[in-house]
Amino acid sequence: WMAWFIKQFSFLFISIILMVALFKIPFNSTAAGDRYSVLTFTPCSVLLFFMVLFVIASLAFCFMVSVFFTRANTAASFMGLAWFSTYSVFMLTQVLYEDISLTTKLLLSLISNTAMGYAFQMIIMCEGTSKGLQWHDFFSPVSYHDQYQPGHVALMLVLDAILYMLIAMYIEKIRPGLYGVPLPWYFPFTKSFWRPNKKRTAAITKKDGADLEYNDVLLKVIHDEEPKGVPMGVNIQNLTKIYKGRKKAVDNLNLRMYENEITVLLGHNGAGKTTTISMLTGMVPPTSGSAMINGYNIVNETELARKSLGICPQHNVLFPDLTVAEHIIFYSRLKGVPSKKLKAEVDHFVKLLELEEKRNVVSSNLSGGQRRRLSVGAAMCGSSRVVLLDEPTSGLDPAGRRALWDLLQKEKKGRTMILTTHFMDEADVLGDRIAIMSGGRLQCVGTPYFLKKHYGIGYKITIVKGDNCNVEAVTQFFKGYVPDVKENTNIETLQHRLQDNNSEGRQPQRGGGHAVLKAYVPDVKENTDIGSELTYILPNEHVSKFPDMLKEFEERKESLHVSSYGLSVTSLEEVFMKAGAEDNEITSAKKNNYIGLHNDIAIVPMERNNHLNNFVEAEPLQKVRGFKLLKNHIKAMFLKLAYNTTRNKLSAFIQFVTPIINITISVVIARSWKFISQLPPLTLSLESGFKDTQTLISQGANLSDSTIEAQAMRAFKDYFKTSTYPGMNLVDIGTMDLGKFYMKLSRDNLARVQYENLMGATFAPNQITGWFSNYGYHDAAISLAHVNDAIMRAVSPGSTLTIINHPLPYAIENLVRVMATGSSMGFQFAFNIGFCMAFVTSFLVLFVIKERISGAKLLQRVSGVRPAVMWGTAFIWDWIWLFLVYLCIVLTLACFQENTLSTPEELGRVLLVLMVFSLATIPLHYLASFYFEAAATGFSKMCFLNIFCGCMPFLITEVLRLPEVGSPYYAHLFDWIFSPLPIYCISRSFRDMSVSSFSMMACDGLCEQYLNCANCTRHTICTQLHISVCCIEDDPFLKWDEPGIGRYLFMMSVVGVTGLVILLIKEYELINKV
C-alpha cells in the first residue's frame, strides 16, 4: 500500500501545485487597479494543506474500494459511479448547510468528497469577508451560528484517510480475493496477530524414524524410507482444496520436503500440482489442512512463512525497466538483506547466473534464457530457505536447460527446493526425491531409483537381429542364465494366426490386452520381436548374473547372428505413466463397479467384410460458401457479443443504473433550488426562521405612561413575552443611548451582533424609532413591521398587524436566463447526462481491447471473418445495447415529469439525440481502443478523455455565454470548435432544447395574463410587447441555427460515418496497398 501511495501521491502532488497556482494567479483587476485572483486573500499554504489532505483521503478511499473487487475494469467502472455519488452528497446538502446540525455535518464529513466541499465552502465564505481563511482562524467559526470550523474539516479528512485505510487493510485480510489466504474476521483480537513468534525454525524428523502418525499416512501410498534427523523445509498435513461446484483439486495431501534436497512434484494436467504450489505460497486458501513453511503455518502465519519463501513462476515476472542487478537488489531488500550486504549478494548471484556482462542491462533486453535464469536468481536471492520452481526450464534450449540444472544443483545446499516439470529427464537428474500426484492425491514418493525399482518389471535388453538370426537360439541362451526370461512373440506369426482364426469364423473376444491376445495365441508373452529388433525382459533378481551373461553374449554375438544390443532399466517416464494409470484404473473401476486388471495393450482384430470394423475415413465435411457462409459469420459474431454481454452482469447493471442515479440527482438538485424560479412570500417577522435573535429596546426621558408611545412600548414588550418562538430575546437598556450601546456590542463581538441584533426600538415622547442592522436584506422591513404592529396593538388592543412581502415575479427575460443557469433541471440534465455518457460509453472499449490483446481477433480474421462483418456486427450490437440504456433514461425522465422533459414530444427528441450520439461515439471508441494494451487502462483513460473533451467544453461555453464574465463572440466561436465532440453535442442539444421549451411555455403563459390582447400568440408578444425571448418559432428544435440543434445532429452523423470509414480503411490496410 505504501508503495502505491507514494507513486500516486507524487503524480497528484504536481496537480495540486498547478491548481493552487491557478487559484492564486491574479487574472483581473478592479477599477482602482487592485489585482485579484480566484482566491485572493487565503494563503497558498492553507490551500495546499487542504488539497494535500484531500488527496491523501482520496487515495485511501480508492484503496478501500479496490479490495472489494477482483477485476480492474469492474472496479474502475464502479469507482466512477461511487465518486460522483459521494460528491453529490455535498451538492444536496449545500443549500441546507445552515440548517444542518454539527453532528450531522461531522457524520457527512466521513465522506471525503463532502468534507472537501465543506472546506471550500468555508474558504469562499472567508474570501467574502476580504480576509480569507488564515491559519489562526482554523478553530474559529466562519459564521456566527456555525459551530463547524475549518479545523474540524481538516481533522475529519485525516480521520477519513485513517478509517478508509483500516477498512482496506481489514477487508484485504479477510477477503484477499483470488490469491491469498483469508484470516478469520476476529483476527485483530488474537494474540498471534499482534505478537507472532518470529524465531521459530523448521521441525526436524526423528532420528529413530518413530513418527507413527506420518508413517500411517504413508501406508496408503507407495513410499520410500523417509530421511532421519533432517530439517523439514515443507511439511504438508492433510491439505485439501475443493473449488465450488467441482471435485477435490487436492485430496488430503500429506508430504514432507527436506532441506538440502530438490523434491520434484510430477503429475499430469489437472493432477493438483498448481493448486498445491498455490496453497504453499499462500495465494490460494486451503479448504482444510495446513502446510508448514520453515516452521510457520502458511494458513494463519502467511507473512512470516513468506519471509523464507522464494518462487519462480512458470512465466517470467520481471520489471522491464530494471536491470539484472536492480532485480537482485529489489528482491533481496524485500527478504530483509541488510544494505551493507547487498553488493555482495548482487556479485554472488550475477556470477552464479553467468550474467556478469549483463549486470546493468534492463531485463527487456535480455534473451529468453537469461531472463529465465534471472527469475530463478530472484527466487533464490536473500537466502530463501524454501524455493518453489514452477517449470523453471520451460522455453529454454538444451544448453540453457543444462546450465540451469547445474545452477540448481549448486544452490540446493541449505534450501528446500520444490520443482515442477514436464521433462522426465530433468526430474531424473535433479530430483533427490520425486512425488507423483494424480487426481489430487499423492500416488508415490521416493528417490528415482526406488520408484524405478518398484514400478519397473526388470531390465530390458533390445537386440538388433542380423541376417539368418535364430530367435529360438537367442532365447535359449538367455534362459541359460535367466530361467524365467520372458520369451519373445513373433508378430508375423501372430498375424498369421489371426488370419487363420478369422477364416474359421471364430469371433474374437473384446477386452483387456492379455485376454484378447490369449484368445488367439495362448502362449503369448510380454516381449516383442518386431522387424529387425528383438526385446527381452530380464527380472531384477537376476542382476548379479548380468556381467557373465553379457560377456558370453558378446563372444557369441556373431554365431547368433546379432548385429548389436543394448541394456536399459525402467525409465522415469514409465514410472510416471504407471503411477498415473493406477489412479485412472481405480477411478474407472469405481465408476463401473468392478476392479479390473491393468491393461498394457488392447488389440481388436479387423473384420474384412465390415469395412474394417468401422475404421473407415469419414466423408469430407461439406462446407457452406457464399451468402450462407456470410450468414454463419454474422450469427457467430452476434452470439459472441451476446455471450460476453450477458456474462458480465455487473458491468451491464452499472451501465443501466448509472443514468438512473444521475437523473435522480439532477432532479433532486433542481427541485432544491426551486425558490430561484418561484420566489415564496415572506412574513416580515423575527419568527420567520431566525435561530437566535437579541432585540434592543430603550425609552426616552420623561416618557409618560399614558402616552401612545408608552402603550406601544408595552405592546412591543408583550409581543416578546407571549411569543412561543424559541431564541427571541429582548434586552431592555432603559434610557441608555441605543446607538452607542449597539456600537459597543459591535466592538466586543461583531459577528454575534451581525447575526443576532437584527433590530431594536426606542420609544420617546412624540417619537418612535425603529433600529435595524444593515447586514440582512430584510432587517429594515422587519424592524418597521414590528414597530407598526406595536402601534396597532396600542391603538386597538387585541388587534395584530402581519406584514407579508410578496416578491415581484421575474421578468420573462430574467426568468429564462435563470432557467438556463445551473439551477435548472435542463442544465442539470444536460451536464449530468453528458458526464454519465462519458462514463457509460467507456465500456465500449473493454471487450474490443480484450479481444485484440488476447489474440481472439487475429484468430477470427484467420478463420475468414471479414473486418466489415466483425466491426459491423459489433457496431449494431453496441448501438442496440446503448438504445436499451437510452430507453431506461427516457422512462426515468417520464417518471419524474419535470418541465421541458415530460411530454412524449420532448422525450422523443431526447431519444433522437441519444440515438444519433451512438452513431458518433461508437466508432470513435473503436478507433481509440487500438491505443491501449490493457482493458482497465483503456476504460479509465477513455472516461477521463470523454469528460475532458465533452463535459469541460460544455462548461467553458456556458461560462462564456454569461454576460457578466463571458463573451458571446467567443462562445459562438468555441461552439463550432467543439461541435465535432459527441458528448459536447448532446449536452448542448439538451440544454438548448430545454431553454427553447421553457421559453415557449413561459411566453404562452403571458398570453393568459393579457386576456385583452386578441389572438395572443408568441409572435404577438414578440412584436407588440417587444419581449425578445418570445421571438421564437413554433417548432425550433431541429433547426440549424440556435436555438435549434440541427447542426449538432449533423456533426454527430458526420463524425460517426467518418469514424467508421477510417476504421475500415485501417482494418483493410487500404493505405498500405495504395
MIMI-138334 format. One record per residue (C-alpha): z, x, y; residue in one letter. Coordinates in pm, whole numbers, plus 32768, in hexadecimal, padded with zeros to 4 digits. Last residue first. Layout:
ZXYA
...
END
This chain:
6B887F3380DFV
6C3F7F397F95K
6D827FC38027N
6D897EAA8128I
6D537DA68018L
6E897E107F57E
6E927CBD7EA8Y
70087CA87EEBE
6FEE7D248052K
6ECE7C3F80AAI
6F887B208003L
70BE7B5F80D7L
6FF67B8B8218I
6F4A7A3B81DCV
7095798F8193L
71327A1D82CFG
700B79B283A4T
7020784F831DV
7194783E8365G
717E78DD84BFV
706577F38523V
712776C284ADS
726177358562M
719A776D86A1M
70FE7612868EF
724C75668656L
72DE7623877DY
71B475CC885ER
71D4745C8806G
7343744D8868I
73227370899BG
741373998ABFP
735574718B15E
71DE74898AE0D
712974538995W
718C72EB895AK
723D728D8816L
737671FC88B4F
72EE715E89F0P
72D66FF58976D
730E6F118AA1D
72B9701F8B9CE
73BC70BA8C82I
73F770A08DF6C
755770238DB5C
75E6717E8DEBV
754C71828F48S
760B705F8FDAI
753D6FF8910BH
75CE6E989117L
74786DF59147Q
73946EE09086T
74736F578F69C
75376E148F4DI
73F26D518F38T
73636E418E35H
749F6E1E8D69R
74646CA88D6DT
74E46B848E37C
73F26A5E8E39N
749869C98F6DA
75BB6A879005C
76D169909051N
777969E68F08L
77BC6B4C8F76Y
78DA6BA28E8CQ
78186B418D50E
76F66C178DC5C
77E06D3F8DDEL
78246D278C68G
76B46D6C8C1ED
76DC6EAD8CE6C
78086F178C15A
775B6ECE8AC9M
761A6F808B31M
76DD70AD8BAES
77AE70B28A70F
767A70AF8992S
75D271C18A5FS
770C72988A5CV
7731727088E3S
75C172BC88A3M
75DB73F5897BD
7711747588C4R
76867429876DF
753E74D987BBS
75E97605885DR
76C37638872CS
759A76048643I
74C176FC8702C
75CD7809871BY
75F677F685A2I
747E781F8571P
744F794F8656L
72E9794986D8P
736A788F8812S
744779AE888AF
734F7A438981I
72DE78EB89F3W
7443787E8A41D
748479D08ADAF
738879868BECL
740778248C29H
756E789D8C4AA
74F579BD8D23Y
745A78C98E17Y
757A77D18E05P
766E78E38E72S
77D878EE8E0CG
793779068E96V
797B77C58F57E
783477168F01P
787E77208D8BL
772F77478CD6R
776A78BC8CA3L
78A7786E8BE1V
77E677868AF8E
76D4788A8ACCT
77D1798F8A5FI
7887789A8978L
7743784C88C0F
76EC79BE88ADP
784079FD8804M
781978E98701C
76C579548683G
76817AC98673C
77ED7B3D8662F
78577A1F8582I
772D7A49849BN
77577BC38491L
78CA7BAC8441F
78907AB68326C
77667B8582B0M
78447CB982A3K
794A7C0681D2S
784C7B7B80DBF
77877CBD80B7G
78C17D868077T
79307C8E7F6CA
77DA7C997EC4A
77BE7E137EBDA
76857EE27EFFE
761E7E408047F
74E07E708113Y
74017D9E8031F
74E27C6F806BS
74717C5B81D7A
73177BDF816FL
73AA7AC8809AY
749C7A7081B2H
737C7A4F82A6L
72B8797881AEP
73DF78828192I
742978708309T
72EC77D6838EA
72A376BB8299L
741676728281S
7422764083FCF
730C753F83DEV
73EC747482F7M
751774A483DEL
74587426850DV
73DE72F4844EL
753C72A483CDL
75CA72A6852DV
74A971C985A2R
74FB70D2848DG
766770D384F4L
7605706D8655E
75176F5C85DCE
76116EDB84DCP
77176EBA85F1T
78516F9085F8S
782770E58693L
77FA70A0880AT
795A70078815N
7A29705A86E2E
7A176F7585B2Q
7B07704884DBF
7A7D6FCE838DC
79126FF483F9A
7955715D8457L
79DA71A282F9T
78AE70F5825BL
77C171C9832CV
786D730D82C9I
786E72B08155C
76FD725E8171L
76CD73B78208Y
7775745A80DBV
7687739A7FF7L
7564741580CBF
75EB757780A3L
75C175537F2BW
746574C07F50I
73FA75E18032W
749776DE7F47D
73D7764E7E1FW
728D763B7EDBI
72AF77A07F5CF
731178287E06A
71E977727D68T
70FD78087E67G
719979627E4EW
716479837CD8M
701D78C27CCAV
6F8279827DECA
70017AC87D5BP
6F4C7A837C13R
700E7A757ACFV
6F617B4179C2G
707C7BC778EDS
70727D0D79B4V
70C37C457AEER
71E27B997A40Q
726C7CE679C5L
72527D767B24L
731A7C517BAEK
74237C797AA2A
744F7DE87AFAG
75BE7DBB7B53S
757F7E2B7CBBI
74717D247CF4R
75137BF47C56E
76637C427CF4K
75C27C5F7E4CI
750C7B127E2AV
76417A6B7D9DF
77197AC77EC7L
76187AB47FE0V
761B793B8007L
779779318027F
776979AA818DS
76E1785081D8T
784077BC81C9V
78E378B182BDF
77E578B183D4A
77C2773C838DM
7933770983DEC
792177D08521F
77F47703858DG
78A575C68520I
79D2763285EDN
790C76778729F
783D7539872DA
795B745E86AFF
7A4974DB87BAQ
793D74B588C4F
78EF73508861G
7A5A72F6882AM
7AA7734F8991S
7BAE74468A09S
7AC775728A06G
79F874F68B28T
78D474058B22A
79BB72D98B34M
7A4B735F8C79V
78F073848D14R
789472248CA6V
79D0719F8D4BL
7993726B8E84N
783571D98EAFE
78B070788E68I
79C270958F6AA
7B09709E8EB4Y
7BE96F728ECFP
7CF26F678FE1L
7E496FA98F5DP
7F3B6E818F43H
80886EEF8FD5N
81A36DFF8F8BI
82BE6DA9907BI
83E46CDE8FFFT
84C56C399105L
86016B8E9097T
86B26A509104S
881769EF90B3G
88896A22921BP
876F69EC9314S
87916AD29443V
885D6BDC9391A
87996BC9924BR
86516BDE930EM
86D46D0993D5I
87336DB89290A
85DA6D7191FDD
853B6DFE9338N
86056F3F930DV
85A76F51919AH
84326F2591E0A
8434702592FCL
84C8712E9218S
83D570D79100I
82AB70EE91EEA
831772419271A
835D72CD9115D
82117257907FH
814F73A09070Y
827F74769027G
82EA75B490DDY
830375349242N
846074B49204S
84BE737192AFF
85B372F393B6W
85BE71879426G
86607153957AT
8707700D95E2I
87446FDE9758Q
87EE6EDF983BN
893E6F7E97F2P
8917708296E2A
88C3706C956EF
883571B094E4T
877071A4939FA
87097297928CG
85E672EB91ADM
856073CB9095L
868C74AC906AN
866B74EC8EF4E
852D75BA8EAEY
850076708FF8Q
86777693902CV
86A6772A8ED4R
859278278F0EA
861778859065L
877378DB8FEFN
8867796290F5D
87747976921AR
86F3781B91CCS
8854778C91C1L
8897781B931BK
87507789939DM
87B276329318Y
8906764693C6F
885B76A4950EK
8776757694F5G
888D748B948DL
896474E195BAD
8AC374899549M
8B5073309595T
8BAA72DC942FG
8B0573BA932BI
8ADF72A2922AD
8A32732A90F2V
89827222901AL
8921727A8EB6N
881471D98DDFM
880D72868C88G
880971548BACP
877770048C1EY
88856EFC8C0BT
887D6EB58D80S
89A86DF38E0AT
8A4D6F158EC1K
89066FA78F41F
88966E5B8FD3Y
89F36E20905FD
89D66F5E9132K
88976EE491DAF
892C6D8B9208A
8A5A6E2C92B4R
89726EF69394M
88A96DB993E5A
89E86D08944BQ
8A426E2D952BA
88E96E2895CCE
88F76CB095FCI
8A2E6CDD96CDT
8B7D6C489672S
8C136D8795E7D
8BDB6E419730S
8B3F6F9B9726L
8BF1706F982EN
8B5F71B597ADA
8A3071AC96CCG
8A3871869557Q
89CB72629439S
8924723592E6I
8890733B91FCL
87E272DA90BAT
880373B98F89Q
870673798E72T
870773CE8CFFD
85E773618C1CK
84E772A28CEAF
841B71A08C2DG
83F170888D28S
856170368D66E
856270F78EADL
84796FEA8F2DS
83166FB68FA4L
828B6EF08E7CT
81446F958E14L
80056EE08DADP
7F386F8F8C9DP
7E09706F8CE4L
7CF270258BEBQ
7C02714F8BD7S
7D07725F8C03I
7E1271898B5EF
7D50719D8A17K
7DAD730989E0W
7E6672C18898S
7D3C71EF882AR
7C5073188848A
7D3E73FD878CI
7D7173048672V
7BFC72BC8657V
7B9D742C864ES
7CAA7476854AI
7C24735F846ET
7AC273E18499I
7B2875408433N
7BF274C68308I
7AD373F08289I
79D9750982C5P
7AAD75FA81F2T
7AE9750480D4V
798575008054F
793D76748054Q
7A9C76BD7FD4I
7A6A75D87EA8F
792476837E4BA
79CB77D77E5CS
7AE977597D83L
7A0076BB7C84K
792E77EE7C3EN
78B2776E7AEDR
77F1764C7B88T
7732772D7C79T
76D5783C7B81N
766C77457A74Y
759876817B6AA
74ED77BC7BE9L
748F782D7A8BK
741D76CF7A2AL
734376C07B63F
72A1780E7B0EM
726477A879A4A
71BF76627A0EK
70DB771A7B01I
707B781E79FBH
7039771578F3N
6F65764F79E8K
6E9B77897A34L
6E6877BF78BEL
6DE7765B789FK
6CFA769579C4F
6C5577C27924G
6CD5783177D3R
6DB077BB76BCV
6E0578A875A3K
6DAC786C7434Q
6EA07938736BL
6DF77A117263P
6E1379877101E
6F4579FB7047A
6F227B276F67E
6F6D7AD46E01V
70B27B296D58F
70C679C26CD8N
70F77A2F6B70N
6FCF7B1E6B65L
6ED67A026BA1H
6F7779326A91N
6E9B7993696AN
6EFB7B016977R
706D7ACA697BE
71247BEA6A1EM
72597C7D6980P
739B7C776A51V
74567DBD6A57I
75B27DD66AEFA
76657F1E6B29I
77C47FA66B4DD
786C7E586B20N
79E77E526B37H
7A757D626A3AL
7AC77C016A9BG
7C0A7B526AF2I
7BD479DF6B11Y
7C1378C76C08N
7AC278EA6CBDN
7B5779356E13K
7C677A096D7AK
7B687AD26CBAA
7A9E7B116DF2S
7BCF7B946EABT
7C347C6F6D87I
7AD57CFC6D67E
7AB97D386EDCN
7BFE7DFA6ED3D
7B857ECA6DAEE
7A377F026E5CA
7ADD7F9F6F8BG
7B9280A06EB7A
7A5680D66DE8K
797781106F15M
7A6C81FD6FBCF
7AA282C36E7AV
792A82DB6E4BE
790983596FB1E
7A1D84546F6FL
793F84F36E65S
799185076CF0T
795F866D6C76V
781687226C54S
776888026B57L
75FC886A6B77G
74DF88B16A8DY
739489646A78S
724F897569B2S
72D589096860V
71F489456731H
73198952663DL
72AF8AAF65D0S
72938B17673EE
73EC8A9F679EK
74978B366671R
75418C546730E
759B8B77685BE
76238A73676CF
76FE8B7F66CBE
77988BDA681DK
77B58A6D6883L
78788A16674AM
79578B46675ED
79B48AFD68CAP
79CD89806895F
7AC989816779K
7BF78966685FS
7B5D88346909V
7B7B876B67CAH
7C7986736856E
7B9A861A697EN
7A91856368B2P
792885E668B7L
782084E96922I
76BF854A68C9Y
75788536698BT
74108582692DL
730085AF6A30E
718585C869FFS
714A84516A03G
729883A069EEI
738283E968D0D
74C78342692BT
7636834268D3N
7704820368B4E
76C381C16745K
75E980BB6690V
762A808D651AD
75F47F14650FP
74A97F2365C8V
74247DC76621Y
755C7CF2664CA
761C7E336685K
755E7E6767C9L
75B47D0D684EV
77257D2B67F6A
77417E87688DH
76A87E1969D9G
776B7CD46A00G
76C27B8369CFG
75787AE76964R
75307AC267F4Q
73D57B1B6783P
72F87A1366E9Q
72647A77659CR
70F97A086576G
70957B1D6486E
6FAC7BAE658FS
70CE7BBF6684N
719F7C85658DN
70847D786550D
704E7DAC66C8Q
71BE7DF366FEL
71BA7EE265DAR
70987FA16672H
714B7FB467C4Q
7282803D6724L
71BC8148666CT
712281B167BBE
727B81BA6857I
72F982B4675AN
746F8286674ET
754683B7675AN
767B83F1668AE
77D783F5671BK
7893852C66B8V
79AC84CE65CDD
798F860464F4P
798D86F3661CV
7943885265A2Y
786088086479G
780886C06518K
775F8784662FF
7670882A6538F
763086E46481Q
75B8864565C4T
74CC8763660EV
743E874F64AEA
740E85D664D2E
73568601661DV
725986F06588N
719B878366AEC
702987A66662N
6FDB881267C8D
710C8853689EG
7223876568ECK
72F0877D6A2DV
745A875269CAI
756D86A36A93T
76D486DF6A2EI
77D285E56AADK
7942862C6AA1Y
7A38851B6A4EG
7A5E83A76A7FI
7AD883D16BE7G
7BC382D96C8DY
7D0783906C45H
7C8284F36C51K
7BB984B36D8AK
7CE684106E2DL
7DCE852C6DD1F
7CD986366E48Y
7CA885886F97P
7E21857C6FCDT
7ECD842C6FBBG
7EBD82C27024V
7E2A81926F77C
7DCD80286FB4Q
7E847FDF70FBL
7E437E79715FR
7D787DE0727BG
7C5C7D7E7194G
7C2B7EE7712ES
7CE5801A71A0M
7CC7817F711FI
7DCB8283717BA
7D6F83F27160I
7E6185167173R
7E1B867971DED
7CD185F1725EG
7BEF86DF7319L
7AED87487214V
7AE8860F713CD
7AF685257266A
79D385DC7307E
790E85D171C2D
7950845A71B0M
78BE841A7308F
792082BD7382H
7A4883417445T
7BAB82F574AET
7CA1840974FCL
7E1984097520I
7EB285537588M
8025859B7581T
805E86D4764BR
81248818762EG
7FFE88CB758FK
7EC887EE759EK
7E2688BF76AEE
7D6889BF75E2K
7CDF88C474E4Q
7C7787DD75FCL
7BB288EE76ABL
7B07895D7569D
7A9887F97529W
7A1687E2768FL
793E89147658A
78B588817513R
7861873975BER
77B187EC76DBG
76DD88B275E6A
768387797523P
761C86B87660D
771A85D97708L
76F984627746G
783C84067699S
7912853C7660T
7A5B84AC76E4P
7A44836B7616E
7B8882E276A7D
7C77840676CEL
7DE483A976FAL
7EC684CE7755V
804084C97726V
810C85EA77B3R
803F860478F1S
80938759797FS
8004870D7AD9G
7EA287317A5EC
7E3D86957912M
7D9385537984A
7CEA85F67AB1A
7C6D870879C9G
7BD0860778E1V
7B2185657A08S
7AAE86BE7A7FL
7A1B87027928R
795985BE793CR
78DD860F7A99R
786487617A20Q
77AC86C178FCG
76FE85C479DAG
769686C97AD9S
775886F77C1AL
76D586997D76N
779785517D8CS
78D286117D31S
78D686D57E76V
78AA884C7E4DV
79CB892D7EB3N
7A2A89AA7D57R
78CB89927CCBK
78A88B057C81E
79FC8B0C7BD9E
79AF89D47B0CL
79ED8A5C79B0E
7AE98944796DL
7BF78A42791CL
7BA18B147A4AK
7BAD89EC7B36V
7CE189757A7DF
7DAE8AAE7AAFH
7D3E8AF57C13D
7D8C898F7C7DV
7EE6899B7BE1E
7F2B8AEC7C80A
7EC48A647DD2K
7F9F89307DA7L
80D789F27D49K
816C8A137EA5K
812288A67EF4S
81FD88327DD5P
815187747CB6V
81CE860C7CB0G
80C985567BE5K
801D84C47D17L
8011861E7DB1R
7F6286A37C7CS
7E6985847C8AY
7E0485D97DEFF
7E0A87537DC5I
7D2D873B7C8FI
7C3886587D42H
7C3D87357E77E
7BE188667DA6A
7AB287B77D10V
7A4387397E65T
7A8085DE7EF0L
796B85047F84D
78FE84557E42P
7A6284007DDEF
7A6C84047C64L
7A9C82FB7B57V
79B583757A44N
797582727937H
7A37826477F1Q
7B78829878AFP
7C3683E478B1C
7DA7839478C5I
7EDE845B7917G
804083E578DBL
818784967928S
81CB83D57A69K
8138829B79CAR
826D826278F5A
834E82627A27L
827681607AD9E
8255808279A8T
83C3806F794CE
83C67F0278DAN
82957EF777F7V
823A806977E2I
838F80B77751N
83ED821D77A9Y
8434833476AFG
82F383FA76DFN
823082B476D5I
82E981B17603M
821A808475A0A
829E7F24757BS
827D7DE674B0G
82027C93751DS
80E47BF975E1T
80977D4E766FP
804B7D6E77E4P
7EFB7E0D783AV
7EDF7F31792EM
80227FD378BCG
7F6F810E7846T
7FD780D676DCL
7F6F7F6976F6M
7E127FCA7768S
7DF680C8764FI
7E537FBD7551T
7D5C7EC575E7T
7C4B7FCD75DBT
7C92801D746EK
7CB07EB473F7G
7BAB7EA972E1A
7AB27DF573C2G
79AB7F0573A0N
79F87FD27269H
7B3080A0724DG
7BB181FE727EL
7CE082857336L
7CED84007329V
7E44849C734DT
7E3685F773E6I
7F7686B173A0E
80648798745AN
814E8670748DE
8149854E739AY
80B183F57382M
816A82DE72D4R
80D381937266L
8141802D722AN
80477F1D7289L
80B07DB37259N
7F527D207283D
7E7E7D9673A5V
7D637CB6741FA
7E0C7B8E737AK
7D227A687372K
7CA179C074AAR
7CEE788B757BG
7DC679507669K
7DD67ABC760AY
7ED07B317506I
7F567C93751AK
80507D237426T
810D7E6E741AL
820E7E747302N
828D7FCA7373Q
81AC80D87405I
8253822B7436N
818D83197510V
81EF84807560G
82C784957427M
837985E3741CP
8362869272C7V
848486BF71D4G
83BA864570ACK
824785F570A5P
81EB84AE6FF3E
816384B66E90E
800F84186E7CD
7FCF82A86E97H
7F08818B6DFEI
7FA080536E95V
80AF7F546E38K
81A280626DC7L
819580E96F2AL
827B7FD36FA3V
8382802D6EA0D
836C81986F0CN
83A781317076Y
84E68079701AE
855D81876F29L
854F82AB7017D
85E483A46F22A
84DE84B46F5CG
85DF85C46F1CD
8587866A7064K
85A385247122K
848E84E17219T
84D085407381I
84E6844874A1A
843784A075E8A
851484F4770DT
85DD84247803R
863984C07951K
85C183AD7A3AK
86B2829C79C5N
8666817C7AAFP
875B81157BBFR
86C37FFC7C8FW
85E67F607B84F
86D37FB17A65S
87F07EF87B11K
873C7DAB7B09T
87477CB27C2AF
85F77D177CBFP
855D7CD77B62F
85AC7B617B69Y
84417AF07B53W
84107BC17A1BP
83297CEE7A43L
81B57CCD7A09P
80F87DE9795DV
7FBA7E487A12G
7E487E0F7A20Y
7DB37CB37A3FL
7EAB7C487B48G
7FF87CF07B8BP
80AD7BA17B97R
82267BEA7B85I
82197D3E7C2EK
80F77CEF7D17E
81A67BAE7D7EI
82DA7C757DE8Y
82147D7F7EA2M
81477C7E7F61A
82767BA37FB0I
83367CD18030L
82077D3C80FCM
81E57BE5819DY
83577BD681F2L
835C7D31828EI
82257CEB835FA
82A67B9683C7D
83FA7C268426L
83517D248509V
82807C0E85A3L
83BD7B3E85C9M
846D7C5A867DL
834D7C788773A
834D7AFF87ACV
84C47B0087EAH
849A7C1888E7G
839C7B42899FP
84A17A2D89C8Q
84C978D28933Y
85E0782B89FAQ
84E4776E8ACED
858676938BD6H
857177978CEBY
841F782A8C9AS
83DB798A8C1EV
854079A08BA8P
85CC7B048BAAS
85E27BDB8A77F
849A7C948AA7F
84B57C918C23D
85237DFE8C41H
83DC7E6B8B9DW
830B7DB08C9EQ
823B7C788C6BL
81687C408DA0G
81EF7C268EFEK
80ED7B538FB5S
81A57A198F38T
806979A38E85G
805F7AED8DC7E
81AE7A8D8D31C
8119794A8CAFM
7FF27A0E8C1FI
80DE7AFD8B6CI
81A579D88AE3M
806A79368A59Q
80077A8789CDF
814B7A9C8907A
813779308897Y
7FDE796D8804G
805F7AA8875AM
817279DE86B4A
807678D98643T
7F9979E085A4N
80C87A8084FCS
8137793F8452I
82B179688440L
828D791485B0S
828477A48552L
83EA77C284D6L
8459786E8617L
83AA776886ECK
844D76518626T
85A576EA8653T
856C771487C9L
851275A587F0S
83B3752A883AI
8380744A896DD
8305755B8A5AE
820775D9895AY
816A74858917L
801574E889A0V
801B763088DFQ
808F758F879BT
7F38753A870EL
7E967681877AM
7FBC774586F1F
7F9C76A0859CV
7E2276D585B2S
7E62784A8590Y
7EE47816842FT
7DB6774383D1S
7CBA783E8457F
7D55795A8394W
7D7D788D8257A
7C0F78248255L
7B9479868285G
7C8B7A038184M
7C14790B8080F
7AB27994808DS
7B2A7AFC807FA
7C117AB47F5BA
7AFA7A097E9CT
7A0F7B2C7EE1N
7B127C2D7E74A
7B657B8F7D28R
7CC57BAE7C95T
7D797ADD7D99F
7EE57A927DEDF
7F347BFD7E3EV
7E317C007F56S
7EE47AF98029V
80187BD28056M
7F4B7D0780A8F
7E8E7C4081AFC
7FD67BC88248F
80597D2E824DA
7F1D7D978302L
7F4F7C7D83FBS
80BD7CD98436A
80607E428482I
7F3E7DD1855EV
80237CE4861DF
812A7DEF8655L
801E7EDA86D8V
7F967DCD87C1M
80F17D808847F
813C7EEB8895F
7FE17F308928L
80097E0E8A18L
81627E888A80V
80E67FEF8AA5S
7FC07F838B7CC
80AE7EEF8C7DP
80987D7A8CD8T
802B7D4C8E42F
7EB17D2F8E37T
7E6C7C7F8CEFL
7CFD7C1D8D05V
7CC57D1A8E19S
7CFE7D1E8F92Y
7C8C7DF390B8R
7D1A7DA4920ED
7C077D949319G
7CA37C8793EEA
7BA47B8C9370A
7C177BDD9212T
7B787CDA912CS
7AC07CDE8FDFN
7AA77D9A8E97F
7BEA7E608E94P
7C177F058D3BI
7D637E918CA8K
7D017D908BA1F
7BCA7E538B3BL
7C9B7F8E8B0CA
7D957ECC8A3BV
7C767E528960M
7BE57FB08937L
7D36804488D5I
7D6F7F2987DDI
7C197F5F873FS
7C6C80CD870AI
7DB78064866EF
7CF47F85857FL
7C4780AB84D8F
7D83817984B0S
7E4380448440F
7D4B800E8326Q
7D73816E829BK
7EEA818682D1I
7F268034822EF
7E4A807F8104W
7F0681C280C5A
8057811780F3M
800080008000W
END
